Amino acid sequence: MATTTKKPEQPSNVVHKYLRAKKTFPHVWCSGCGIGIILGALIRAIDRLGLPKDDIAVLSGIGCSSRLPVYVDFNTLHTTHGRAIAFATGVKVAKPKLNVIVITGDGDCLAIGGNHFIHACRRNINITTILVNNHIYGMTGGQFSPTTPYTKRGSTAPYGNLEHPFDAAKLAIAAGASYVARGTVYHVGQLTRLIADGISNNGFSLIDALSNCHTYYGRWNKEGDPVKMIEWFKSHVVPAATADKMPPEKKEGKWLTGVLHQEDKPEYTENYARLRAELKKK
Amino acid sequence: MGKNIRLLQGNEACVEGALLAGVRFFGGYPITPSTEIAEGLARRLPLVDGTFVQMEDEIGSLAAVIGASVAGVKAMTATSGPGFSLMQEHIGYAYMAEAPCVVIDVQRGGPSTGLPTKVSQSDIMQAAYGTHGDYRAIVLSASSCEECLLYTIKAVNLSEKYRTPVVLLTDEVIGHMREKVEIPDPEELEIVDRVKPEVPPEWYKHFEITPTFISPMASFGDGYRFNITGLTHDEMGFPTAKPVQIKAKLDKLRKKIERNKEDICEIKTTYMDDEPHVVVLSTGIVSRAANQAVKMARQKRMKVGAIQLVTVWPFPDELIMQYMKSCRHLIVAELNQGQILKEIERYIDKRHTKIESLQRYDSELITPQDILQKVREVK
């Protein structure tokens, strides 16, 4: 842990309280990667909610973003490619008091893990999924993913992507998730709020966190350095709250951000607890 | 008090065994001929503060089982060939994460979708070598409905004791046939629970290399806050690329099983006390026919014995070999193309003992008459 800072209680140092820096750093991420920003937002959200470290389980699959749990001082489970949400289902039902958080990437969650993702949405089980959505497979070296935009390039789409991308948020809403939001690594304050709200939501939550992969996506598509890529988000989002009042041409090619969907519906582990109680009465 | 005897299907007996063993989580996916295990536990688990989750596929099923196990609950799943193939990814994860869990494989004919409603013993090799990498498997095999109950308990106990996934093989015939099953008194049963750490959290290592190679196991939410990964890891559970630590981990997985073979391995013998020259080696449902055949042979004053593999893996070679001094003809009877045969061949001195193979893989059972016929041929 960094100890050179003068004022240890400064907000920037909140993050250090939750890291396993001594044991697991240096981390694997490229300098300028958005995952670090999302890690910071996650920790600040947890700190803001005042949740004890022992009551938090962070799970992940495989990929750059899925290395995150190794670095944080919670109950952490780094699982297999795409399956973190299925593991999380077992953790949650076995110990419902745990706040279960899944960190996943666009390939992990929407390609190989797509089935587990939609069915956890459908069950509305209280798992918070943070989708680090950088539109490419980073760890394996820049292959196009289910969220790579049409015609954009990657190492396995060297002539441009012929496939159409998923909208992860729409997919989650259609599958039955009770809280769906989108943030970006530029809008960090908002992202922190959205993650905190997702953790507080009693049901399945998705936070689609748009992030930059300048190393692969940026290079393949000539989108520049980390600063340029992160700043791109500034001018390419539309707040969902005000989007209805805007003319369509102003929304063209932009991401809706903020809370996209929220509903009250019975949560899976609570349903199960209710069932057990009812059976006992008989 | 009288004995609690019930008429149960093999699959139903697995349900009773699981509940007696303390299983409180089942994650599964419907597949013939194992579905009755899921159905039984869907009905029973909520009555005992347990949870049943019908997952979206077998990959997710075993993932959820491991998740529940890591959170401190005894957990299992049940499946058959195609589902067992899908589970291999997470059987490997469970070996690496040293997460106790049980997989019951009610075998049917394969490969692929094969014969959903027909008997087979063709998953014997897959149960030991199905997933990639170096590891040692514990695999048990049941030959009756009562053994389905008892060996489900044994499987759960072994998984908890050795912090490893354990596979119980049954088959379509045992799974669906009904027999008299004695339900044991829970107070008389030996139930094993994983060893919990006694050290404070700051000293705790989830994968500590102990003299027995078995590490005490804390659960999520217990205040220990450890890391688990499928990547090769150090004793703390953090990914490592150091050759010394990599070798130590892989040696741990091997040695915790190999060094305890005596405790893990079990065989059952029939008419083996008078050093018979002809021995029938089999497992599961075939052992029922073998025992009957041996009984018939003895009535005809033929000196024949039978060995049933209760533990298939680690292969109980020492237990078998003590009977091979007098054995001139070993008949290996199995419902596949020689999966046990290939293993036993490694240990037998063929100048001393001739090995005869009796295989059937046309979806029908090997009958006592088939075995008796083979005994006559070699005599």
HADDOCK unambig.tbl for C-alpha pairs under 7 A between the chains (distance, minus, plus):
assign (segid A and resid 54 and name CA) (segid B and resid 221 and name CA) 5.45 0.50 0.50
assign (segid A and resid 54 and name CA) (segid B and resid 223 and name CA) 5.21 0.50 0.50
assign (segid A and resid 54 and name CA) (segid B and resid 225 and name CA) 6.40 0.50 0.50
assign (segid A and resid 55 and name CA) (segid B and resid 221 and name CA) 5.71 0.50 0.50
assign (segid A and resid 70 and name CA) (segid B and resid 227 and name CA) 6.43 0.50 0.50
assign (segid A and resid 70 and name CA) (segid B and resid 238 and name CA) 6.91 0.50 0.50
assign (segid A and resid 73 and name CA) (segid B and resid 225 and name CA) 6.60 0.50 0.50
assign (segid A and resid 74 and name CA) (segid B and resid 225 and name CA) 5.13 0.50 0.50
assign (segid A and resid 75 and name CA) (segid B and resid 220 and name CA) 5.70 0.50 0.50
assign (segid A and resid 75 and name CA) (segid B and resid 225 and name CA) 4.35 0.50 0.50
assign (segid A and resid 75 and name CA) (segid B and resid 226 and name CA) 5.58 0.50 0.50
assign (segid A and resid 75 and name CA) (segid B and resid 227 and name CA) 6.46 0.50 0.50
assign (segid A and resid 76 and name CA) (segid B and resid 226 and name CA) 6.34 0.50 0.50
assign (segid A and resid 76 and name CA) (segid B and resid 227 and name CA) 4.77 0.50 0.50
assign (segid A and resid 76 and name CA) (segid B and resid 228 and name CA) 6.34 0.50 0.50
assign (segid A and resid 77 and name CA) (segid B and resid 227 and name CA) 5.89 0.50 0.50
assign (segid A and resid 77 and name CA) (segid B and resid 228 and name CA) 4.87 0.50 0.50
assign (segid A and resid 77 and name CA) (segid B and resid 229 and name CA) 6.05 0.50 0.50
assign (segid A and resid 78 and name CA) (segid B and resid 228 and name CA) 5.97 0.50 0.50
assign (segid A and resid 78 and name CA) (segid B and resid 229 and name CA) 4.54 0.50 0.50
assign (segid A and resid 78 and name CA) (segid B and resid 230 and name CA) 6.74 0.50 0.50
assign (segid A and resid 79 and name CA) (segid B and resid 229 and name CA) 5.95 0.50 0.50
assign (segid A and resid 79 and name CA) (segid B and resid 230 and name CA) 6.00 0.50 0.50
assign (segid A and resid 80 and name CA) (segid B and resid 230 and name CA) 6.85 0.50 0.50
assign (segid A and resid 83 and name CA) (segid B and resid 60 and name CA) 6.76 0.50 0.50
assign (segid A and resid 83 and name CA) (segid B and resid 63 and name CA) 6.94 0.50 0.50
assign (segid A and resid 86 and name CA) (segid B and resid 60 and name CA) 5.10 0.50 0.50
assign (segid A and resid 86 and name CA) (segid B and resid 63 and name CA) 5.53 0.50 0.50
assign (segid A and resid 86 and name CA) (segid B and resid 64 and name CA) 5.25 0.50 0.50
assign (segid A and resid 87 and name CA) (segid B and resid 63 and name CA) 4.60 0.50 0.50
assign (segid A and resid 87 and name CA) (segid B and resid 64 and name CA) 4.42 0.50 0.50
assign (segid A and resid 87 and name CA) (segid B and resid 66 and name CA) 6.63 0.50 0.50
assign (segid A and resid 87 and name CA) (segid B and resid 67 and name CA) 4.57 0.50 0.50
assign (segid A and resid 88 and name CA) (segid B and resid 64 and name CA) 6.85 0.50 0.50
assign (segid A and resid 88 and name CA) (segid B and resid 67 and name CA) 6.15 0.50 0.50
assign (segid A and resid 89 and name CA) (segid B and resid 64 and name CA) 5.69 0.50 0.50
assign (segid A and resid 90 and name CA) (segid B and resid 64 and name CA) 3.94 0.50 0.50
assign (segid A and resid 90 and name CA) (segid B and resid 65 and name CA) 5.87 0.50 0.50
assign (segid A and resid 90 and name CA) (segid B and resid 67 and name CA) 4.40 0.50 0.50
assign (segid A and resid 90 and name CA) (segid B and resid 68 and name CA) 4.29 0.50 0.50
assign (segid A and resid 91 and name CA) (segid B and resid 67 and name CA) 4.54 0.50 0.50
assign (segid A and resid 91 and name CA) (segid B and resid 68 and name CA) 4.69 0.50 0.50
assign (segid A and resid 91 and name CA) (segid B and resid 71 and name CA) 5.46 0.50 0.50
assign (segid A and resid 94 and name CA) (segid B and resid 68 and name CA) 5.07 0.50 0.50
assign (segid A and resid 94 and name CA) (segid B and resid 71 and name CA) 5.97 0.50 0.50
assign (segid A and resid 94 and name CA) (segid B and resid 73 and name CA) 6.24 0.50 0.50
assign (segid A and resid 95 and name CA) (segid B and resid 71 and name CA) 6.25 0.50 0.50
assign (segid A and resid 98 and name CA) (segid B and resid 221 and name CA) 6.75 0.50 0.50
assign (segid A and resid 116 and name CA) (segid B and resid 56 and name CA) 6.72 0.50 0.50
assign (segid A and resid 116 and name CA) (segid B and resid 60 and name CA) 6.84 0.50 0.50
assign (segid A and resid 119 and name CA) (segid B and resid 56 and name CA) 6.70 0.50 0.50
assign (segid A and resid 276 and name CA) (segid B and resid 46 and name CA) 5.23 0.50 0.50
assign (segid A and resid 276 and name CA) (segid B and resid 47 and name CA) 6.27 0.50 0.50
assign (segid A and resid 276 and name CA) (segid B and resid 49 and name CA) 6.57 0.50 0.50
assign (segid A and resid 279 and name CA) (segid B and resid 47 and name CA) 6.50 0.50 0.50
assign (segid A and resid 280 and name CA) (segid B and resid 47 and name CA) 7.00 0.50 0.50
